[in-house]
Structure formats: C-alpha cells, structure tokens
Amino acid sequence: MIKIPVIPKLLTISLLFTLPAKASDIGGISATSNPVANSSGQATVNAYQVLNGTYMNSTFTGGVNCQSSTLTVTPYAGATFGQRLPFEETYQEPVYDLRDIDGDSVPDNPGDILFEKTIQTLQKDNLNLTAGFTASWSKSLDKKMVNLCRTAATNQIALQQASLNMKVLDYEISRLKHCGNLAKEGIVFASNSKYAAICADVRVMNPPGVLPDHSHSIPKVEIDEVEEVTSSDPSEIIGVHELKAPWASSP
C-alpha cells in the first residue's frame, strides 16, 4: 500500500490557485494591451542676412555727385539631404512558438521559431530644396537736394557737350584749312591711300591764277541816225561842259 503525504499535496494545490493568470497566456492568445505612440519631426530654419550698403552714386566732372534710389536683389538657393545607413527596406522578424497545450502557463516549445515574417522599415532618404530671393529698396528722403543735384548734373553735361562741339568745330576748320592750302599747292593724297578720306570732301573753288568759267551779257545799242557836228569846240562835239573853279585866273 502506497501512502501519499497530505501536506505537500495540499501545498501544491494552494500554489496552483494562488498563481495569477496573465492575460497574454489565456488560451495561448495574446490579449495584453500594449499601446505604442511614436512621434518624430524635423525642422530646418534658414536665416538670410540682408546688408544695406550706401546709395548708388553717379559722379560727374566738376565735383557733382548725385545719389539715386538703390534696389538690391539677392537670390539664394539651398539643399539638404538626409540618409540613414545602412539602408534597409525590410527585415525578417521571427515568430516564436508560444503554444501551451497542457495548460501549465509555460510554452511547450520555448525558443522555437515557427516562421519569419517580413517587416518593412519604411526607411526613406530625405531631400529638401529651397530657393528664393531677398530684396531691399533704399530711397533718399530729401527730394529737394536730389532735384538740385540732378539739375547740376544736367548743366554739367551741357557744358561738356558744348566743349566737345567746340573742339569738333576747331578740328573741322583746321582740316578744311590745311586740306585747302595743300590742294592749292597741288599736294593731295593718292586715291589708294587710307588717308585720302581726310580731305575727300574739301573743294577749292577759286584757286589763285585761275579764272573760273563765267559769262556776261552785253546789251545791244541801235543808232538810227548820226548827225554831223560842225562846231569847233571839242567840248560841244563830245557833249562835255568844262567847269572851272571860281578862283581860276584863266577864263
């Protein structure tokens, strides 16, 4: 006859009833609530500095210096590239054997892998392109001084143009004089010379010692009758009256 101790048996039974049952082990089906929240983000801040310089200056002869409105446009372009290495599109995740057929809350085949499932990593490369431009406009607030400076600049330009016209006139008169004097002396450029154009438009109209072609009209006088003159006084013949001064001694 085999005797079974009572105390150990009762102790074993009490241990079985005091072990808590996990929700993930009920019937071999996982029922554990495991909420997961993932949040990721990226912020890129680009700062562009605009430096305003002096106004655009226009300098003229005579010390005239005028400032005008200035528009500054600065284009910019930027690019950022992000990549995670090593780059893997998917990976294999093992599925373990968690079956508990005898109900002792312990997997029958712990560590056994039933199969592997493919999991996508959702890994991507990031490329960001930014482009644009910055603009700044500067304008003088003293409109009266700007107008006076523009008037002075206009007068200065007129003076320079008048001086240029005078120099051009002096050049043309000098060219005409020298070409004319040389032409009178019979000195001219050859027709095939590259300098022949300098005096090509100069003409000598009345060279010395040469009588230009000309013509005169002579009126025709008709005499109907010639009278015979018998007077002995020559002055009467030619129709001239001799005039004497009152102080003359001779009659």
C-alpha positions as CSV (number, residue, x, y, z in Angstrom):
1,M,0.0,0.0,0.0
2,I,1.5,3.4,-1.0
3,K,0.8,6.4,1.2
4,I,0.7,9.9,-0.2
5,P,1.7,12.7,2.2
6,V,-1.2,15.1,2.7
7,I,0.7,18.3,3.5
8,P,2.7,18.5,0.3
9,K,-0.3,17.8,-1.8
10,L,-2.3,20.5,-0.1
11,L,0.6,22.9,-0.6
12,T,0.8,22.1,-4.2
13,I,-2.9,22.7,-4.7
14,S,-2.7,26.0,-2.9
15,L,0.2,27.2,-5.1
16,L,-1.8,26.4,-8.2
17,F,-4.7,28.5,-7.1
18,T,-2.5,31.4,-5.9
19,L,-0.6,31.9,-9.2
20,P,-2.0,34.9,-11.1
21,A,-3.1,34.2,-14.6
22,K,-1.7,36.6,-17.3
23,A,-4.0,37.9,-20.0
24,S,-1.4,37.2,-22.6
25,D,-1.3,33.5,-21.7
26,I,-5.1,32.8,-21.7
27,G,-5.8,30.1,-24.3
28,G,-2.5,30.8,-26.0
29,I,-3.8,34.1,-27.4
30,S,-2.2,37.4,-26.6
31,A,-4.7,39.8,-25.1
32,T,-2.3,42.3,-23.5
33,S,-3.0,46.0,-24.2
34,N,0.2,47.5,-25.3
35,P,-0.4,50.9,-26.8
36,V,2.5,52.5,-28.6
37,A,2.7,56.1,-29.8
38,N,5.6,57.3,-31.9
39,S,6.2,60.9,-32.9
40,S,9.0,62.3,-35.0
41,G,9.6,65.5,-36.7
42,Q,12.3,67.7,-38.2
43,A,12.5,71.5,-38.5
44,T,15.1,73.3,-40.7
45,V,15.5,77.0,-40.1
46,N,17.4,79.0,-42.8
47,A,18.4,82.6,-41.9
48,Y,19.4,85.0,-44.7
49,Q,21.0,88.3,-43.8
50,V,20.5,91.4,-46.0
51,L,23.1,94.1,-45.7
52,N,22.1,97.5,-46.9
53,G,25.0,99.5,-48.3
54,T,25.3,103.1,-49.4
55,Y,23.2,104.6,-52.2
56,M,24.3,104.3,-55.8
57,N,26.4,107.3,-56.7
58,S,26.8,109.0,-60.1
59,T,29.8,111.2,-60.3
60,F,30.2,113.9,-63.0
61,T,33.1,116.2,-63.9
62,G,33.1,119.4,-61.8
63,G,32.6,117.6,-58.4
64,V,28.9,116.8,-59.0
65,N,28.0,113.7,-57.1
66,C,24.3,112.5,-57.1
67,Q,22.8,109.7,-55.2
68,S,19.9,107.7,-56.5
69,S,17.5,105.1,-55.2
70,T,19.0,101.7,-54.8
71,L,17.3,98.3,-55.2
72,T,19.2,95.3,-54.0
73,V,18.1,91.8,-55.1
74,T,19.9,88.8,-53.6
75,P,18.9,85.3,-54.9
76,Y,19.6,82.3,-52.8
77,A,19.3,78.5,-53.1
78,G,19.9,75.7,-50.6
79,A,19.6,72.0,-50.4
80,T,19.6,69.5,-47.5
81,F,19.9,65.7,-47.9
82,G,19.4,63.2,-45.1
83,Q,20.1,59.4,-45.3
84,R,20.2,56.6,-42.8
85,L,22.9,54.0,-43.2
86,P,22.8,51.1,-43.7
87,F,19.8,51.4,-45.9
88,E,17.4,48.5,-45.4
89,E,13.9,48.4,-46.9
90,T,12.7,45.3,-44.9
91,Y,13.9,42.9,-42.2
92,Q,12.8,39.5,-41.0
93,E,11.1,39.2,-37.7
94,P,10.9,35.7,-36.1
95,V,7.5,34.3,-34.8
96,Y,8.1,32.1,-31.7
97,D,6.1,29.1,-30.7
98,L,4.0,30.2,-27.7
99,R,1.6,27.3,-27.6
100,D,0.7,25.9,-24.2
101,I,-1.2,22.7,-24.8
102,D,-1.0,21.2,-21.3
103,G,-2.2,24.5,-19.7
104,D,0.7,24.9,-17.3
105,S,1.3,28.5,-18.4
106,V,4.6,27.5,-19.8
107,P,5.2,27.3,-23.6
108,D,5.6,23.7,-24.7
109,N,8.4,24.6,-27.1
110,P,10.1,27.7,-25.7
111,G,12.5,29.3,-28.1
112,D,11.2,27.5,-31.2
113,I,10.6,29.7,-34.2
114,L,7.6,28.8,-36.3
115,F,8.4,31.2,-39.2
116,E,9.8,34.6,-40.1
117,K,7.6,37.5,-41.3
118,T,8.8,40.3,-43.4
119,I,8.6,43.8,-41.8
120,Q,9.0,47.0,-43.8
121,T,11.3,49.6,-42.3
122,L,9.7,52.5,-44.1
123,Q,13.2,53.9,-44.3
124,K,13.5,56.8,-46.8
125,D,16.0,59.4,-47.9
126,N,15.1,63.0,-47.4
127,L,16.0,65.7,-49.9
128,N,14.9,69.3,-49.4
129,L,15.4,72.1,-51.9
130,T,14.8,75.8,-51.1
131,A,15.2,78.7,-53.4
132,G,14.1,82.3,-53.5
133,F,15.4,85.9,-53.3
134,T,15.6,88.8,-50.9
135,A,15.1,92.4,-51.9
136,S,15.7,95.8,-50.3
137,W,14.9,99.3,-51.6
138,S,16.6,102.5,-50.4
139,K,15.4,106.0,-51.3
140,S,16.6,109.4,-50.2
141,L,14.0,111.4,-48.2
142,D,15.4,114.8,-49.2
143,K,13.8,115.3,-52.6
144,K,14.8,118.9,-52.9
145,M,18.5,118.1,-52.8
146,V,18.1,115.3,-55.2
147,N,16.5,117.6,-57.7
148,L,19.2,120.2,-57.3
149,C,21.9,117.6,-57.8
150,R,20.1,116.4,-61.0
151,T,19.9,120.0,-62.3
152,A,23.6,120.5,-61.7
153,A,24.4,117.2,-63.4
154,T,22.3,118.3,-66.4
155,N,24.1,121.6,-66.7
156,Q,27.5,119.9,-66.4
157,I,26.6,117.5,-69.2
158,A,25.5,120.5,-71.3
159,L,28.9,122.2,-70.7
160,Q,30.8,119.1,-71.6
161,Q,28.7,118.8,-74.8
162,A,29.4,122.4,-75.7
163,S,33.1,122.0,-75.1
164,L,33.0,118.9,-77.3
165,N,31.2,120.7,-80.1
166,M,33.8,123.5,-80.0
167,K,36.6,121.0,-80.3
168,V,34.9,119.3,-83.2
169,L,34.4,122.7,-84.9
170,D,38.1,123.6,-84.4
171,Y,39.1,120.2,-85.8
172,E,36.9,120.5,-88.9
173,I,38.0,124.1,-89.6
174,S,41.6,123.1,-89.2
175,R,41.2,120.2,-91.5
176,L,39.4,122.4,-94.1
177,K,42.2,125.0,-94.0
178,H,45.1,122.6,-94.3
179,C,43.5,120.5,-97.0
180,G,42.6,123.6,-98.9
181,N,46.1,125.1,-98.7
182,L,47.7,121.8,-99.8
183,A,45.2,121.5,-102.7
184,K,46.2,125.0,-103.9
185,E,49.8,123.9,-104.0
186,G,48.9,120.7,-105.8
187,I,49.6,118.3,-102.9
188,V,46.9,115.7,-102.4
189,F,46.7,112.1,-101.1
190,A,46.8,109.3,-103.5
191,S,43.5,107.7,-104.4
192,N,44.5,104.4,-103.0
193,S,45.8,105.9,-99.7
194,K,43.9,105.1,-96.5
195,Y,44.2,108.8,-95.6
196,A,42.6,110.1,-98.7
197,A,39.3,110.2,-96.9
198,I,40.6,113.0,-94.7
199,C,40.5,115.6,-97.5
200,A,38.0,113.8,-99.8
201,D,35.2,116.4,-99.1
202,V,37.3,119.5,-99.4
203,R,36.9,121.6,-102.6
204,V,39.0,124.6,-103.7
205,M,36.5,126.9,-105.6
206,N,38.8,129.9,-106.7
207,P,42.4,128.9,-106.8
208,P,44.9,131.8,-107.4
209,G,45.9,132.5,-111.0
210,V,42.9,130.6,-112.4
211,L,39.9,132.5,-113.8
212,P,36.8,130.5,-113.3
213,D,34.4,130.0,-116.2
214,H,31.9,132.8,-116.4
215,S,29.8,134.8,-118.9
216,H,28.4,138.4,-119.2
217,S,25.5,139.7,-121.2
218,I,26.3,142.8,-123.3
219,P,23.3,145.0,-124.2
220,K,22.8,145.8,-127.9
221,V,22.7,149.5,-128.8
222,E,20.9,150.6,-132.0
223,I,21.8,154.0,-133.7
224,D,19.1,155.3,-136.0
225,E,20.8,158.5,-137.3
226,V,24.2,160.1,-136.8
227,E,24.2,164.0,-137.0
228,E,27.1,165.8,-138.4
229,V,28.8,168.1,-135.9
230,T,30.3,171.4,-137.3
231,S,31.2,173.1,-134.0
232,S,34.8,173.9,-133.5
233,D,34.6,173.5,-129.7
234,P,35.7,170.0,-128.8
235,S,33.6,170.1,-125.7
236,E,30.5,170.7,-127.6
237,I,31.3,167.8,-130.0
238,I,31.5,165.3,-127.3
239,G,28.9,166.9,-125.2
240,V,31.1,167.8,-122.2
241,H,30.9,171.2,-120.5
242,E,34.1,172.4,-119.0
243,L,33.8,173.5,-115.4
244,K,36.3,175.9,-113.9
245,A,36.8,176.9,-110.3
246,P,35.9,180.4,-109.3
247,W,39.4,181.2,-108.3
248,A,40.9,180.1,-111.5
249,S,42.9,183.0,-113.3
250,S,42.4,181.8,-116.8
251,P,39.0,182.4,-118.5
